[in-house]
Amino acid sequence: MKKPTKRLTALLMAGMLCLGLVAGCGKDGGSQGKNFSGTKDTLVVATMAETPTLSPVEHNATAGYYMNLMNFTCLMRLDEDLNPVPDLAESYEAISDTEWEFKLRQDVKFHDGTSMKAEDVKASLEWAKGFAEVSLYNDNIQSVEVVDDYTVRITTPTPSPVLLFNLTQHGNAIVPKKLIDEGHDFNTQPIGTGPYKFVSWTRGDQVEFEAFEDYYLGEPSIKHVTWKIIPEGSSRTIALEAGEVDLVIEVEAMDVERIQENDKLATIQYMPTSVTWVMLNNEKQFMDNENIRHAINCAIDKESVVTVALNGLGKPALAQMPTNIPGVTEENADQYDVEKAKEWLEKSGVDPAEIKFSIICSDDTKKRAGEVVQANLKEIGIECTLESMDLATYLSATAEGDFVAAIGGYGMSDTISYFNGVFHSKSINASNKSRMNNPEIDALIDQASKTIDKEEREALTTQCAAMLNQICSQAPLYQTISLRAFNADLEGVTINDAGDLRIENISWKK
């Protein structure tokens, strides 16, 4: 479990620049250790992006996931080591290679006061299969059978090593069958079994929640939680220092040292299982040429991207997948090499002067990364522009393929699920933003998806990863070292590498 720290390691700090740090905001400023909300049962959280929806099944966005953690729970959840463990399920058993039986907790209530039973689980999992945004989490669920009021049996079409992991994901949240049958709008009234109940959503400003008294793991200590949408990084920092917010989800890289010098504030760090890329739409002119994609990838100085965009708080990415999930390899991955980039261009047969496109950026960090990429590509004769776009529009445009290039990322703590989400053709129009459609890759992913033996599965995923580096559907940029910053009077703030922040476990020091 990651614990709060006042500083990053000396190695990380050595890599940081002082650019953008503001003097005079050290130990004399900040919170003075107070709970700025005025009570010991309120928390104000600042986040960069607004969720596209409060429904658990109509999105695959990180901002939506944060909201879903407040309202909903699943049969399983990820523990601190990213292993799936029982949540709404009390226990589970593999009956055969394709059958799993789950015993349910008998003390679970929905926010509408009704008790959760097996028929709700069956209805929820079947309902979720109708939403393309979360299909990668449930396409391996063939059927769900009610054995008794508190037992369900799930059948998969083939052996599935990722079923338990998939059952931790927001797309498989459990909701009342009665509401599904009535056509309830879970976006405007998200009713689940989570630790908090929805209160209100002021679009563009904030989302409010209140503690659920009948939450099966006990009513949270903090009774009122407000998520404030503050897109600009330095504004989030200022709000934290001024006491207007108590916890910041996305810490502005340029402000890290200043925050950590304030002894009234604390930080916690983790390495997300995600990669940020220049996503290249493989269906568009020029980007459908593998040689041009390699040229773009080779031309980008990723060390400089990490320095400029993240203030050193990250690791340059060479491979198409994160370094902290099984099966990663840098075999066939491109290195930064301007001359090699020019060779790839020559091999493509395209005059670089003809290659013109825009790169969509949905926040300040992506824009800083884009500025480096823009300058790097100019060195090999490719002209590109940067286009700012709000997150909701960005998500829609990139999912629908209405773009040529965009800076974005994807996080998933299971290798098979990561491959299915980013590279399998079935995820086109959802999380496969490069729109890569390669039958050989699809077949490898499908084979790994039904391989139970761990060593055999990792051999297949490593083979697939090497092929993906060769295909180069997009240009990897970095893996971030992410931080959360908060009032030092808060306790119980922990986080895993999936980014799960359990606000129900947080409290104010007495």
Order of alpha helices (4+ residues) and beta strands (2+ residues): alpha-beta-alpha-beta-beta-beta-beta-alpha-beta-beta-alpha-alpha-beta-beta-beta-alpha-beta-alpha-beta-beta-alpha-alpha-beta-alpha-beta-alpha-beta-alpha-beta-alpha-alpha-alpha-beta-beta-beta-beta
